[in-house]
Amino acid sequence: DFYRAFSLWRSFLKANGILENELNEGSRFIFVLTPFHNDYYTEYMTIKEVCTTNGFRCMRGDEKQFRGDIFPEMLRLMIKSRIIIANINGRNPNVLYELGVAQALDKNVILVSKEPNNLPIDIKSQRFLIYSDSNSLAFLLKTELQKLV
């Protein structure tokens, strides 16, 4: 029932330190779920450049300084974002976990991957931007952002 689900949702947010006044999303904010590894740095910089060029503020979780448990901070950034971009390359467990949360939040999620044959089966049926290099990632992402705006 709706009221029970709403009550559980409020309890979940409260348990993670999220206040109701923090639920306003930023219309020009994009949060990027990506592995924090040098192997994925170029992809992240391409994503960030495309977002910035198209008038969005973009960041990933390790760009913000915080203390304590990382999950409430990631949750807060996901809630505040209008769009979430998830880099599925490497099948990073943190990215996949946060992707599930983002989908539960009913966020606009753009999935990107360079490895179409290595997608997790649970999300393989979803729409992905499959790219071969930074140029194709930039082109596909720019086109997708224009559709969502």
For each residue, the residues with C-beta under 8 A, 3 or more apart:
1: 4 5
2: 5 6
3: 6 7
4: 1 7 8
5: 1 2 8 9
6: 2 3 9 10
7: 3 4 10 11
8: 4 5 11 12
9: 5 6 12 13
10: 6 7 13 14
11: 7 8 14 15
12: 8 9 15 16
13: 9 10 16 18 23 75
14: 10 11 17 18
15: 11 12
16: 12 13 71 72 75
17: 14 72
18: 13 14 22 23 72 75 76 79
19: 22
20: 23
21: 24
22: 18 19 76 79 80
23: 13 18 20 79
24: 21 80
25: 29 79 80 81 82
26: 29 57 80 81 82
27: 82
28: 55 56 57 82
29: 25 26 56 57 58 80 81 82
30: 51 56 57 58 59 81 82 83 84 85
31: 58 59 60 61 77 78 80 81 83 84 85
32: 44 47 48 58 59 60 84 85 86 87
33: 60 61 84 85 86 87 94 95 98 99 102
34: 40 43 44 47 60 85 86 87 92 95
35: 39 40 87 89 90 92 94 95
36: 40 60 61 62
37: 40 41 90
38: 41
39: 35 90
40: 34 35 36 37 43 44 87 89 90
41: 37 38 44 45
42: 45 46 134
43: 34 40 46 47 87 89 112 114 134 137
44: 32 34 40 41 47 48 60 87
45: 41 42 48 49
46: 42 43 49 50 134 137 138 141
47: 32 34 43 44 50 51 58 85 87 112 137 141
48: 32 44 45 51 52 58 59
49: 45 46 52 53 138
50: 46 47 53 54 137 138 141 142 145
51: 30 47 48 54 56 57 58 85 141 145
52: 48 49 55 56 57 58
53: 49 50 142
54: 50 51 142 145 146 149
55: 28 52
56: 28 29 30 51 52 83 145
57: 26 28 29 30 51 52
58: 29 30 31 32 47 48 51 52 85
59: 30 31 32 48 63 64 77
60: 31 32 33 34 36 44 63
61: 31 33 36 64 70 73 74 77
62: 36
63: 59 60
64: 59 61 73 77
65:
66: 70 73
67:
68: 72
69: 72 73
70: 61 66 73 74
71: 16 74 75
72: 16 17 18 68 69 75 76
73: 61 64 66 69 70 76 77
74: 61 70 71 77 78 98 101
75: 13 16 18 71 72 78 79 101
76: 18 22 72 73 79 80
77: 31 59 61 64 73 74 80 81
78: 31 74 75 81 84 98 101 102 105 107
79: 18 22 23 25 75 76 105
80: 22 24 25 26 29 31 76 77
81: 25 26 29 30 31 77 78 84 107
82: 25 26 27 28 29 30 107 108
83: 30 31 56 107 108 109 110 145 148
84: 30 31 32 33 78 81 99 102 107 108 109 110
85: 30 31 32 33 34 47 51 58 109 110 112 141
86: 32 33 34 95 98 99 102 109 110 111 112
87: 32 33 34 35 40 43 44 47 95 112 113
88: 91 95 96 99 111 112 113 115 119 120 123 128
89: 35 40 43 112 113 114 115
90: 35 37 39 40 95
91: 88 96 118 120
92: 34 35 95 96
93: 96 97
94: 33 35 97 98
95: 33 34 35 86 87 88 90 92 98 99
96: 88 91 92 93 99 100 120 123
97: 93 94 100 101
98: 33 74 78 86 94 95 101 102
99: 33 84 86 88 95 96 102 103 109 111 123
100: 96 97 103 104
101: 74 75 78 97 98 104 105
102: 33 78 84 86 98 99 105 107 109
103: 99 100 106 107 109
104: 100 101
105: 78 79 101 102
106: 103
107: 78 81 82 83 84 102 103
108: 82 83 84 148
109: 83 84 85 86 99 102 103
110: 83 84 85 86 129 141 144 145 148
111: 86 88 99 123 126 127 128 129
112: 43 47 85 86 87 88 89 128 129 130 131 137 140 141
113: 87 88 89 116 118 119 128 129 130 131
114: 43 89 130 131 132 137
115: 88 89 118 119
116: 113 119 128 130
117:
118: 91 113 115
119: 88 113 115 116 123 124 128
120: 88 91 96 123 124
121: 124
122:
123: 88 96 99 111 119 120 126
124: 119 120 121
125:
126: 111 123
127: 111
128: 88 111 112 113 116 119
129: 110 111 112 113 137 140 141 144
130: 112 113 114 116
131: 112 113 114 136 137 140
132: 114 136
133: 136 137
134: 42 43 46 137 138
135: 138 139
136: 131 132 133 139 140
137: 43 46 47 50 112 114 129 131 133 134 140 141
138: 46 49 50 134 135 141 142
139: 135 136 142 143
140: 112 129 131 136 137 143 144
141: 46 47 50 51 85 110 112 129 137 138 144 145
142: 50 53 54 138 139 145 146
143: 139 140 146 147
144: 110 129 140 141 147 148
145: 50 51 54 56 83 110 141 142 148 149
146: 54 142 143 149
147: 143 144
148: 83 108 110 144 145
149: 54 145 146
